[in-house]
């Protein structure tokens, strides 16, 4: 299972240090917050990580939120993926990878074999994971994130997000419109034409065929053939879009700079602007149903 990065652009991330990232569990957006508000104890949660430069990890308990910060490793963590009910992996700057196998109560750092900043991570199943990052970095794991192996990406462009539809088929997106696709579980990757030079920040698939990528200048791209080809969609905004998530095959939401929220009700064919009531940039969005 992949999860969109909780990540300001690198130029803005310094301002986010020592701040918490907060997220609802009922399908909401991520914004920087200077304090932690209590969460309703009726919510159900397997594991959730709130990340800053010193790694703030939270595991939900029956009585609310509990501190889980055993590893102040000093590097920002910017993306997380849940492999199964117990195992999650978070990635970040300088090749940092941390992993939990007890639903977020304890975290351990694992070797990535790289010092490149990692920007996205996705699990196709509980064992098969892929992380992407700067300078075309792609890492793969076949043991639920315990160990990671570098893969040849065929590009030096920064990669920001990755999404797998099954154990074999995955798509990564990044700078200058880069889109890479694998059909063999990440062993090899091929560049796909995107038709844009805008940086792509997030990619999400609702099934094996239907996918959406968003990025700079309000860019929205859509594929209906599993990422082989991409078509630009009309966007109601020119603001940078940082994250996209779908509730189902029809309903999706993307968020971005200056509190931008855009929504589709027809599988990414058309998009409409929504009011967010905030001028604060939104860096992540996720829906559970």
N, C-alpha and C positions, 0 to 999 in steps of 0.2 A: 504494500500500500504506500503510495507516495503522498507527500504532503508539501504544499507550497511553502517556499522559504519565508521565514519571518525576518525580513532583511531590508533595511534602508539601503539605498545605493551607497557605494563606498565613500563618495564625497560627503555624505551626510551622516555616516555611521558614527563618526566621532561624537556628534552631538547626542547620540543615543546611549553612549557608554554610561554606566552607573544608573541607567533607567531600566525599568522593567518593561517587558512586553506582556500585554494582557490579552486574553482571548476568552470568548464565551464558548460553551460547549454545545450550543443550540444552533450553530450556523451563524457566524458573525465575522467581523473584521478585526484586524490587528492594528493597533496604533500604539505609539509610545505613551507610557504613563509613568508619572513620577511616584506613584504610590500603589499599594495593593489594596483593593477593596475586597471584603469578604464575599465568598461565592455561596450561592444557595446550596444547602446540604442535600437537596433532593436530586441533584444532577448525578448522572452516572458517568464514570470515567475509568478508562483502563490506565492510561498514562499520558501526561502532558508535561512538556518542558517549556519553561520560560527562560529565555536566554539573554545574557548580557556578556560583557567582556570577562567577567569572573565566573561565569557559569552558575546561574541560579536555577536549580532544578526543583520542581514541585511535584509531589505525588498526592493525589486526592485521597483522603481518608473519610471515614464515616462522619467524623466531627468537623470536617472542613479541609483546609489546606495545611500541610505539614512541611517544614523545611527539609530539604534533601540536597545538601550542598557539600558533599565530601571531597570535591575535586576542583579547587580554585586554580585552574590551570592558566588563566590569564588571557586566553584568546577568545574573541567573539565567536559564538555559535550562531549560525544563521539559517539552518534548515534542519528539519527533523522528519523521519519516516518511521511508521509503526510497522514492524514485521509481523507480529502476532500479539496476543493478549498480554504477553509478558515482556517481549523484546522490542526495544526501540533504539534507533541510532540517530545521533545528532552530529552535524558536521559544521566546520567553520574555518576561520583563518589559519594560515600556516599549516594546512593539512590536518587540522585537529579533527579527531573522531572520538566521540564518547558513546558508550553503550550501556544499556540497562537490560537485565534479564529478569527483573522482579517488579515490573510495572512502574518503574521510575523511582523506587525507593533508594536504590544505590546505583551509582554510575562508575564505570571504569573507563580509562582512556586506552584506546587500542592504536596500534601503529598503522599509519596510512601509507608510509613509504614515500611521502611527498611533503614538500614545504609550500606547495601552491595552495592558495586560498580555495576552499571548497564551498560551493554555492548552492548545490541541490543534491537531494538523495531520494531514492525510490526503491521500494521492494516489490518485485513481481510476485513473490510468494514468501513464505516465512524464511526461506533460506537464501534466495537469490536477490542480492541488492546491488545497486549502482549509485555511485557518487560522481558528481561532475564539478568542475571548477575552472579556475583561471588557466590561460594558455592552453586550452583544449584538454585539460586533465580529465581523464575518465578512469575510475577505479571500479572493480567488480568484486563481489563477495559471493561465495557459494555456501557459507557456513553461518548465515544469520548475522553477519557483520563482525565475526570474531577476527577474521583476517581479510586483507584486501590486496588485490593484484592490479597493477596498472595495465590499461588497454590502449592500443593505438587508436587515436581519434581521427587522424588525418587532417586536423586543423590546429592552428595556434590561437584561434579566437577564444575569448573567455566564454565559458558555458555557465548558464545561470539556473537552469531547471531541467529536470528529466522526468519522464513518465513512461511506465511500462504497461502495456495492455495484457500481456501474458508473459510467460517465462522466456520467450524468444524475442518478442517484438517491443522495441522501445524507441523513444524519440527524445533528443536533447536539443535545447535551443540556447542561443547566446548572442554575443555582440555582432554587429553589422548584419543582422538578419540570418545568422548561421542556424541551420537546422540539420541535425545528423540523425540517421536512422539505423537501427540494427535489426537483423532478422535471425540472429543466432545467439541471443542472450547477452550481447555486449562484447562478444569475442572480436567482431569487426564492425566498423561503422562507416557509413557512406553519407556524403553531403547531399542534401536535397535542395532544389531551388525554392527560395522563399518569396522572391519577387520584391523584397524590401531590403534596405540597408539600415533600418532602424534596429536598435538593440531589442532583442526579445527576452523578456524577463521571466515568463511563466508559460508552461504548457500543461494541458489537462485533456485526458481522453475519457469519454463516457462509455465507450465500448471499443471493440477491435478496429472499427472504421472511423468513428467520429471523434475529431480532436480540435482543440482551439488553442492558439498561442496569442499572447498579448505582449505589448512592449511600448517602446518610446513613441511619443507623438500620438498616442491613442491608437496605435496599430493593433488591429485584430485580424488574425488569419484563421482560416477554417480548412480542415481536410475531411473528406468523406471516403478516403481510400486508405486509411491507416497510416497517414503521414507521407505517402508517396508524392503527392502534389498538394499545394496549398493555395487558397484563393483569398485575396483581401476582402474584408467585409466593411461596409460603411460603419464608421465609428462616430458616435455623437459627441466625442470629445477629442481635443488635441493634447490633453494632459497625458503624461507618461502613465502607463498602466503597469502595475508591479505584480499582480497576482490574479489568477482566474480559477474558479471552482464551479462545479455543476452539482446541483441537487439530484438531477436525473438526466436523461438524454435530452430533455427539452429546456429545462430551467437552469440558467447559469448566471453568475455574477462575477464581474471584474472590478478591482479597486486600484486606486493610484494616487498620484500627486494631488495635493490640495484638497483632500477629502473626496476625490472623484469616485463615484460608484456608477457603473453601467450594468444593465441587466438584459438578458434575452429570455424570451418565452417561447421560442421556436427553434431551439437547437442551434443557436449562434448564427442564424440566417440574418436576423436584424437585431439591433441593440438600441435601448433607450436609456437616457440619463435618469438617475435617481438622486434625490436630495439626501445628503449625509448629515446635514446640520453641523458640519465641522470643517474648518479650513486645514485641519491637520492631515498630512499625507497618510494614506492607508497602505500598508505593505503586505498584508496577507488576508485571505478570506477562505473559509472552509465551511461546508455544510455536511451534516451527518445524515439528514433526510430532508 
